Amino acid sequence: MLDNNTNKIIDEIKDVIDSIRFYINQDGGDLEFVDYNPEKGEVTIKILGECIGCSLIDVTYKEGLETILKNEVEGVKSVIVTE
């Protein structure tokens, strides 16, 4: 069972994801929150749509989303992408 702080962080992560979803959707892609590991500060996301197999995935998700989440959500240290 997750504590209140972890639930708050997950809600913040999901809000950030929802705030950038429009831009990702414009290129035919999407993403889905999968998990947050509070001990490691890792957010796991699943890529969807046209993003699967895209050569820019690292730039868009790893560098872009990770940077945004690290700046916006206390406790986030990295983003792990799964297909």
N, C-alpha and C positions, 0 to 999 in steps of 0.2 A: 504494500500500500504506500502511495506517495504522500509525502508531507505537504502542508499548505504552501510552503515556499517553492517546492518543486512544481506543484500544480500552477502556481502563479507564473513561474518561469515558462512553463509549457504554453500557457495562455498567451504570454507575451511573444513567444516564438511564433505561434500560429497567427497572431495579429500581424507580425512583420511579414510573414509569408503571404498572407492575404493582401497586404498593402502593395506588394510587388507583383502579384500574380498577373495583373492586367498586362504588364510589360512582357512577361514571359509568354502569355497567351497570344500576343500579337505575332509572335514568330512560330506559332503552332505548338508550343510546348506547354508543359505544366509541371507542377511538383506537388508532392504530398508529404506532410509531416509523418514520420514513422516512429521516432523515439527520441528521448533525451536522457542521457546518462549524466546525472548531476555530479558524480564522483570525478568524471573525466571532463565534464563540460562539453560533451560531444552531442551534436544534433545530427540525427540520421534522417535523410530525406530520400524519397523515391522520385526518380524522374519519370515523366510521362510524355506522351505525344511525340512530336518531332524532335524533342531533345534527346531521345534515345539514339545513341550512335553519333550524335553531333560532335564535330571536332572542337567546338567551342565550349563544351560542357564544363571543363575545368575553370574557364574564365567566368562563365555565367554563374555557376553554382558555388564552386569552391572559393574562388576569389571574390566574386560579387556578393553572393548571399552570405558567405562567411564573414566578410568585412562588415556588412550591414548588421548582422546579428551580434557580432562582437561589440559593435558600437552602441547598439540599441538595447541589448538584453544582458544584464549583469549575470555572469556565471558561464556564458557561452565562450568556449575556447576554440572550437573547430566544428566543421560540417563534414559529414561523411555522406557520400552519394552512393545510392544503390539503384540498380535498374530493375 
